[in-house]
Amino acid sequence: METVTVPCYARSVKRLLATCALLAATVIGLAAWQSSVSSGSAATTNTVVASVVQPAKTTLQSTTTLYTVGAATQSFLITGSLYCTTASAAATATLTITYTDPSSTVQTLVPTLATCTTLGSASITTMSNTIRAKNGTAIQYAIAIVSTPTFDASVQVIQLSAN
């Protein structure tokens, strides 16, 4: 296995650890899903087709399109995370991913919410889901909040080569 060095910069030790963990998980996850197909044609690999990183966010994120699926129905890996960075009374943040499956049914992915009242394991939420999205439809995300959390958000859409 190839060794990957990932430089991480953050303002505090807690943010440094959270940032490094997320970066390492993304790199390891991408390496695990990359594949070569050798059937007499050119090799293919997975491709990050959309990525959003929002540090120190304090507001909701209305529904936003991350990626529009092309002419063919495709498989994707969706990863996302919310990390509360400041404790705030009664504050929460919830990530939602929506897409349309091949049967034209709108699907919604909602990991557990990040509770920002106390920093710790409940103030972090992550997701990693493989989906199959219908051609010509949008993969979208939104972030709902309660009270005034301060959090880092990230979402990635990775098109898988084996469709």
Secondary structure as UniProt FT lines:
FT   HELIX           13..33
FT   STRAND          47..57
FT   STRAND          61..68
FT   STRAND          74..86
FT   TURN            89..90
FT   STRAND          92..100
FT   TURN            102..103
FT   STRAND          106..109
FT   STRAND          114..115
FT   HELIX           121..123
FT   STRAND          124..133
FT   TURN            135..136
FT   STRAND          138..146
FT   STRAND          150..159
//
